[in-house]
Amino acid sequence: MQNATDPKELFNRERRRRFRDRSFRRTQGKDFIGQIMSEEILDRLSLIKRDFKKCLLIGQASHVLAAVLNDMQIETIAADAGFDAAAAARGIQCDEDRLPFVDQSFDLVINVGALDSVNDLPGALTLTRRILKPDGLLLAAFVGAESLTTLKSLMMQAEGDSVAPHIHPQIDIRTIGDLVSRVGLTLPVIDSDGLNLRYADWSKLIGDIRDMGGSNALDGDTHPISRSVYSEAKRLFKEQADTEGKTTEHIELIYLCAWAPHPGQPKPARRGSGQTSLKTALTNKTDLQS
């Protein structure tokens, strides 16, 4: 129960867990957006010539990623806010802003598809920094704020003067960059990748959103979509279709790389001067360690 003096939380923790459990039951942690993020994270990890020993995996794909990392001789521990994903990976059910690990427990933390719906994002990043060993690495990926622009526009049109949230708000790239620096993680590099997905079927788009746990987990009263609004949004979706009968939706994926502080690290460049992609930055970090 929340104390009356505590700040009001943005997300309903129980509802968020329920949506993550539903997502895992639908996909077994293999939703296609999560797979894209996981594969990209592993690709970026492969650029670093370092022998990591122990990794905390956060997210629905933990049991899939664990098999790959174990083949790399990296010990893994999994965590997720949902019970089903945590159980599948024989991990720990916990919220990302309430990680139950002692300081400097891991030299690698991988977080896939979870940071965009954490109640206390600065707290989650601070805990991540604390559980990392000095010069330990955080790699994260999540759906960004420039996502689902078509769906959001259609829902606003369909609802008219009675607009209600149906998908939780996401984080923009500037906000996550500011937070990473504020909590004391070093050498942060954040970039994004855009996916333009074409759908012939409105229900397939809604299904993909549910698969990645993207339903509205905001705290407070929820407003189910009425049949009339749903039908109107579906009609507008079809109306926007191209000559092949498909409507385009955009998904922004944000990737984050940052390090726990260590005296031997190179000094960061002046803020705002970065002109290097995340992959290039990881390669440069590798060169420094070789």
Protein Blocks (a to p, Z undefined) as FASTA:
>chain_A
ZZfkbccdfbdfklmmmmmmmmmmmnnopafklmmmmmmmmmmmmmpccddfbdcdedjk
lmmmmmmmmmnopacddddfbfklmmmnopadddfklccbdehkbfbdcdehklmmcfbl
mlmmmmmmmmpcehiacddddddfkgoklmmmmmmmmnommcccfbdcdddfklmmmmmm
mnopahiacdddddddddfbfklmmmmmmmnopacfbgcjdddddfklmmmmmmmmmmmp
cfkopacddddddddddddddfkbccdddehiaccdfklmmmmmmmmmZZ
